[in-house]
Amino acid sequence: MYRLFVWLFLLSTPFSLMAQESTSGSLSLINVIRTTLENSPNLKLQQLGVAKTKAQERIATGQFDLTTRASIGYSNNVITTRIISQMAPEQQAVYTPGTADLGSNDSDVQTLNAGVSKKFRSGISTDVALVSRRADPRQDPKTKANPIGYTSSVSGVRLTIKVPLLKGSGTVSAAAQEKAAQLNHQAKSADFQHFLTSTLKEAIKNYWSYKEAVVYLNKVQESEQRVQNWVNTLGVVDGSLQGFLEDKKGKVVDAIQAVEESKIALANTMGIQAHEAAQLGFPQNDFPLDWSNVLAVFNQQVIKAKWIDE
């Protein structure tokens, strides 16, 4: 809807006007729209809200992404044995072992674990894992004895499939969080579009209110000047005429106040700071009294169809 609103605004705005920048002492409607879109703090907050819900949707969808894992390990196993265990029974009875009689059976062990897991929106989850272990005997660095044993290598593949069978299983439960995040993002996007449309509408309304206040101020100032000229021409201070002049002066004061209030309202909608509001120029656009060109565009069948769709 907000796209349609902006599209209608662009149709009603002459191309030459869109190309103009706000000059000193004047303010164009297209620059008001641009400034509002760039500076409005409320629009920025709404955009952050949309980005947040988009991130939440991505997190919820991420649980169904393919997950990989891998780990590599290394260890040194030391198995100490006594030489006495290799002697004959009669020798063991009279032999007193020493520290030099200790032997060792060392081995280097390398391990590799890798796997891939996947969770589906149907509730089924799968996991494939590869496990490999290799052990190589080592020479004793002290005794320089030959390695004891042989190289051993063990590998295996494991496939796990989990199928939920209880009540509430399947897509309704597995994809519920993702669906909720998607709906929340869509709702937040719709809120942002509505807020954007409302903000632009408020900015345009305040611009024309500002224009109206300025035009009215010019009229009452002209009216005051005419009455003042009457008084100056007659040179006679008439009670009723003087009262009429004072009434005009009061209306001028009220009109000036209305201009300032409308300027502040426009500045708030545009999102500019208070001290910058005093630097806003006067509205340079004329009231759009002729809409014949805009209405003529809707004679095209394509535009009519788009209007109906929107």
Salt bridges, closest charged atoms under 4 A:
ASP65 OD2 - ARG58 NH2 3.17
ASP108 OD1 - ARG138 NE 3.65
ASP127 OD1 - ARG69 NH1 2.92
ASP136 OD2 - ARG134 NE 3.09
GLU178 OE1 - ARG121 NE 2.80
GLU202 OE2 - LYS205 NZ 3.39
GLU246 OE2 - LYS249 NZ 3.95
ASP247 OD2 - LYS251 NZ 3.69
